[in-house]
Amino acid sequence: MKRILFASGGLLALLAGFASFRSPAPLRASDHDDGETDTKGRNVNLTDLYVFKESSHVASLNDFYPDLNAPAGSDEHLVLVMNYNPRSLPGQQYYSSTKAVYQFLVNRQLFTNPNAILASNVTFQIRYGAPNAQKQQPISFRAIFGGSGILVTKNADGTEILSTPLGSAPIKNVFSLQGVPDSEIQLFAGHREDPFFFDVEQYFKVRAGAAKFYQTVVNTGMLDPSVLAAFNPPDQAEDFAEDYNVISIVLRVPIKLLKGTPPVNSLRIWETILYPKDPEKPNPDPATDFVQIERLGRPAINEGLIVSNDLLNAFNSVPPIADLSPAAQAVRDEAVLTLTALGNTPPRIDKIVEAFFPDTLRIDLTIQSGYTSGALALFPADGTEPVPQLRGGRLLLDDVVDATLGALVRDGIENDAISYLRSIGAIGPNDVIQLQTDNVSFRGIPGNPAQGKKHPLTAEFPYLGAPN
């Protein structure tokens, strides 16, 4: 059986309804790799956010690596991972920005609260100094709880908090927050192998083919299936992040430090990068002198549902509380076009918005971590397929591209173009229109050197694989 694959982490507006496609422009929005511009360097370009209980991470590794047999991880610690500086070349030292503020933001809200005010209850800020002769960057860490901040620049043993230079053993910084009991935090900052996997090059070919197909329909009224591109089969699919590194900030934090009083078990977490409005101003204040230039919550949501680069940039510069505001109506309208093209009815789109916006990574601390773990079903009013409300955080091994497609794309989607192609025999009656996989995995496919990570993840802090 011939299998025609149209899949992507970008959630294409495939074939019908592709009117929102725009020509590529210099990117700034918070997807995995936005490209570099004169005003925005690679080191202020977010790629991914991971949030998981340490115990769930270790359990996933013991399943993935059968001979590992690692001791159980802590059920009382949450791990936050911020990755940035995409396409870091193997063996090349990169440095984090000395002007930017890198932030994790944590909100305590019930996922079922439709009126959630997504202010940050806890903020962790990381800032870097200039590298020393050993290529280490000094780090200042600030924890902010409801407006009050606690600054830390030294480890518990009195040494400076430092980043790890390429080629060195991980520097595992350990410190506590002054005046806060049981607040020991571990921090790592340095190069790691990029754990994300996705056949992005083929994604661009599929998107270009779909755009050309649509434009041909608009301009001539003709359907030309010859311009359509298929996704690669597993033995040919290529991971665009293969052999690349990222810079990672990894925090291991006591869960009770995040749960508050009275404690809550549902958290919404996102990450941002702030940059000075005036980079030349000495000692800028993060509260007044900075602007948000990057933001990331769930993977493949903003860049997946929003096609226009200008709207991506607008989405990227606002907090999650603005996602459902009148000011973001143009962004939502474009997302609705994409979801409609993917076969979703208006009632189902309403449930997708409820499940995925505001764009934060949700984690229920009472269940095992994992992107699809413990998903709750939201039922559209018209009886179409339920939408999963994902609330398990995100593990390093999670195939989030396939999982997100599975959540946002209706099974068995047909549209007028596909139905016509079937009727003329260009697509056989038993051919599968697959929108829910890109055929790339963390482990890779035997015999396919273009995918599969080179370095194993670890059960011990800082968890990510060694850099290439």
WORA-V819119 format. One record per residue. RES is the residue in one small letter. OMEGA is omega in degrees with one decimal (NA if undefined). Layout:
RES/OMEGA, RES/OMEGA
This chain:
m/175.9, k/-179.9, r/179.7, i/-171.8, l/171.1, f/-177.3, a/175.1, s/170.4, g/179.4, g/177.5, l/-175.9, l/165.1, a/-169.1, l/169.4, l/-179.1, a/177.6, g/-176.1, f/-175.4, a/-177.3, s/179.7, f/176.5, r/175.9, s/-179.3, p/176.8, a/177.8, p/-171.1, l/171.7, r/-170.5, a/-170.9, s/168.2, d/-173.0, h/-177.9, d/-173.8, d/-172.3, g/-178.9, e/175.4, t/179.6, d/-175.5, t/-177.7, k/-177.1, g/179.9, r/-174.8, n/170.7, v/-177.3, n/-178.3, l/175.1, t/-173.9, d/171.8, l/175.3, y/177.7, v/-178.0, f/170.8, k/-178.1, e/-178.8, s/179.7, s/178.0, h/-178.3, v/178.8, a/179.6, s/178.3, l/178.3, n/175.0, d/-174.4, f/177.9, y/-171.4, p/-177.9, d/-174.7, l/-179.5, n/179.2, a/175.5, p/-178.0, a/176.4, g/-177.9, s/174.6, d/-175.8, e/-179.4, h/175.9, l/179.5, v/176.3, l/-179.0, v/172.5, m/175.6, n/178.7, y/-175.4, n/-176.2, p/176.9, r/175.4, s/-173.7, l/178.4, p/175.0, g/-178.4, q/179.1, q/174.2, y/179.9, y/176.1, s/-178.2, s/176.1, t/-180.0, k/-173.1, a/169.9, v/178.8, y/-170.5, q/160.8, f/179.5, l/-174.7, v/178.5, n/178.4, r/-179.9, q/171.7, l/-179.1, f/-177.7, t/-178.9, n/-176.9, p/-178.3, n/-178.0, a/174.9, i/-169.7, l/168.0, a/179.7, s/173.0, n/178.2, v/175.6, t/172.4, f/-179.6, q/178.3, i/176.3, r/-175.8, y/169.4, g/-179.7, a/-179.2, p/177.0, n/-177.2, a/178.8, q/179.6, k/175.7, q/176.1, q/174.2, p/-174.7, i/168.2, s/-176.5, f/177.5, r/174.0, a/-177.6, i/178.8, f/176.9, g/175.8, g/180.0, s/-176.3, g/176.5, i/-177.1, l/178.1, v/176.5, t/-177.8, k/172.2, n/179.9, a/-180.0, d/177.0, g/179.0, t/-178.6, e/172.8, i/-171.8, l/169.9, s/179.4, t/177.2, p/179.4, l/178.0, g/-179.9, s/173.9, a/-177.5, p/172.2, i/-176.4, k/179.9, n/-178.8, v/-179.2, f/175.9, s/179.5, l/-176.8, q/177.7, g/-179.5, v/-178.0, p/175.9, d/-174.8, s/-178.5, e/-179.0, i/171.1, q/-178.2, l/171.0, f/173.5, a/-179.9, g/-177.2, h/172.6, r/173.0, e/179.8, d/-177.8, p/-177.8, f/-179.1, f/-174.0, f/176.5, d/-172.8, v/180.0, e/178.4, q/174.6, y/179.9, f/178.7, k/177.9, v/-179.8, r/179.6, a/178.4, g/179.1, a/179.3, a/179.7, k/177.4, f/-178.6, y/-178.8, q/176.7, t/177.1, v/-177.9, v/-172.3, n/-172.8, t/-174.9, g/-176.9, m/174.8, l/-177.1, d/-177.6, p/-177.6, s/-178.2, v/-176.1, l/176.8, a/178.0, a/172.3, f/-176.7, n/171.2, p/-174.8, p/-176.8, d/178.0, q/-178.3, a/-174.5, e/175.5, d/-176.3, f/-179.9, a/-178.7, e/177.0, d/179.2, y/173.0, n/168.5, v/165.4, i/-177.9, s/163.5, i/-178.7, v/175.5, l/170.7, r/-167.3, v/173.3, p/-177.5, i/-176.9, k/175.7, l/-177.1, l/-170.7, k/177.8, g/-179.6, t/-7.7, p/-173.3, p/174.7, v/-177.8, n/179.2, s/-177.9, l/169.4, r/-173.1, i/173.9, w/-178.8, e/179.0, t/168.4, i/175.7, l/179.9, y/-177.0, p/172.1, k/175.9, d/-176.5, p/-178.3, e/-179.0, k/-179.9, p/175.5, n/179.5, p/180.0, d/180.0, p/-177.2, a/-173.2, t/-169.7, d/-176.2, f/174.8, v/179.5, q/179.6, i/179.3, e/176.4, r/179.4, l/174.1, g/177.1, r/174.5, p/170.8, a/175.7, i/-177.7, n/-179.8, e/179.3, g/-175.3, l/-175.8, i/-173.8, v/-176.5, s/-178.8, n/-179.9, d/179.7, l/174.4, l/179.7, n/178.1, a/177.7, f/-174.8, n/-172.2, s/-176.6, v/177.3, p/-179.6, p/-178.2, i/-178.4, a/-174.2, d/-177.0, l/-178.8, s/176.6, p/-178.6, a/-177.7, a/-175.8, q/-179.4, a/177.5, v/-179.4, r/179.6, d/179.8, e/177.0, a/178.9, v/177.2, l/-179.4, t/-178.8, l/177.2, t/178.5, a/-179.9, l/170.6, g/-177.4, n/176.0, t/178.5, p/177.4, p/178.8, r/176.6, i/177.0, d/-179.6, k/175.9, i/177.3, v/178.6, e/-175.7, a/-168.7, f/179.5, f/-4.6, p/-173.3, d/174.0, t/175.7, l/-176.1, r/176.2, i/174.5, d/-173.9, l/-179.4, t/-177.4, i/174.6, q/177.6, s/179.5, g/-169.6, y/-179.9, t/-177.2, s/173.8, g/-177.5, a/177.2, l/-178.2, a/172.8, l/-170.5, f/176.7, p/-176.2, a/-177.2, d/175.7, g/175.5, t/-172.7, e/177.8, p/179.8, v/178.1, p/171.6, q/-174.6, l/-173.8, r/-176.2, g/-174.7, g/-179.5, r/175.8, l/179.8, l/-178.3, l/-173.5, d/173.3, d/-172.0, v/177.8, v/179.7, d/-178.3, a/179.9, t/176.3, l/179.4, g/-179.6, a/-170.3, l/-175.9, v/178.5, r/175.1, d/174.5, g/-176.8, i/171.9, e/169.7, n/-174.2, d/-178.3, a/-179.3, i/179.4, s/179.5, y/179.8, l/175.1, r/-174.4, s/-179.5, i/176.4, g/177.7, a/173.7, i/-177.4, g/-177.4, p/-179.1, n/178.4, d/-175.4, v/172.7, i/-170.4, q/-178.6, l/-167.8, q/173.0, t/174.0, d/174.6, n/175.2, v/-179.7, s/177.8, f/-177.8, r/-177.3, g/-177.9, i/177.2, p/-179.1, g/177.3, n/-176.8, p/-175.7, a/173.4, q/-175.4, g/-177.1, k/-175.1, k/-172.5, h/-179.0, p/168.9, l/-177.1, t/177.2, a/-178.4, e/173.4, f/10.8, p/164.5, y/-176.0, l/179.6, g/179.1, a/-179.4, p/175.2, n/NA
